[in-house]
Amino acid sequence: MVQWFGVTVQSPREKLLEGAISYVAENGITDLSLRRLAAALGTSHRMLIHHFGSKEGLWVAIVREVERRQRAILADMVPAPDMPVDEAMRAWWRHISDPSLWPNERLFYELYGQAIQGRAHTAQMLDGIIDDWLEPAAEINMAYGLSPEEARAHARLGIAVTRGLLLDLVATRDVEAVDAAMEAFIEVYVAWLEKRNL
């Protein structure tokens, strides 16, 4: 994206990626061909290959962009000093577990599985898959008084729990049970934090 006389202008690649994100969020990727997606976006499959290299390359680009947006939202949610930690955690969980994000989360797990197997065009997804989340999550933990080392360790734990429960959610769609599991994690974390700060 570039600024031109004060107006933000998207590149052709950015426009295609934005359209693909919206399409996948609404329709998923099951049996989705590049030709069908290109037709829906008003372009050709050759243009998608030109900009993203392959179908898998486009899927990875979608995941990376959605992840980037979610990290920006998390960074904006750094709590005010007077916001209870359990409220902050519940607010984040409500956001990240919203059904509108399930198609992108299913895509994330599908590609994550391929990436850890070293599949071509998906392995690059592993770059920053954890580390990119550690800093914003650790910053939140430090706002509650944790040392940088503790904050990073608990950030990693929070990432693991959140991703595990999101996988459970998109696999089972048992919202009530998954929400209860997250509530149990919040209770354990808050109890530990209160004990530590005594």
Sequence and secondary structure as in RCSB ss.txt:
>XXXX:A:sequence
MVQWFGVTVQSPREKLLEGAISYVAENGITDLSLRRLAAALGTSHRMLIHHFGSKEGLWVAIVREVERRQRAILA
DMVPAPDMPVDEAMRAWWRHISDPSLWPNERLFYELYGQAIQGRAHTAQMLDGIIDDWLEPAAEINMAYGLSPEE
ARAHARLGIAVTRGLLLDLVATRDVEAVDAAMEAFIEVYVAWLEKRNL
>XXXX:A:secstr
 EEETTEEE  HHHHHHHHHHHHHHHH STT  HHHHHHHHTS HHHHHHHHSSHHHHHHHHHHHHHHHHHHHHH
HT   TTS HHHHHHHHHHHHT GGGHHHHHHHHHHHHHHHTT TTTGGGGTTTTHHHHHHHHHHHHHTT  HHH
HHHHHHHHHHHHHHHHHHHHHH  HHHHHHHHHHHHHHHHHHHHHHT 
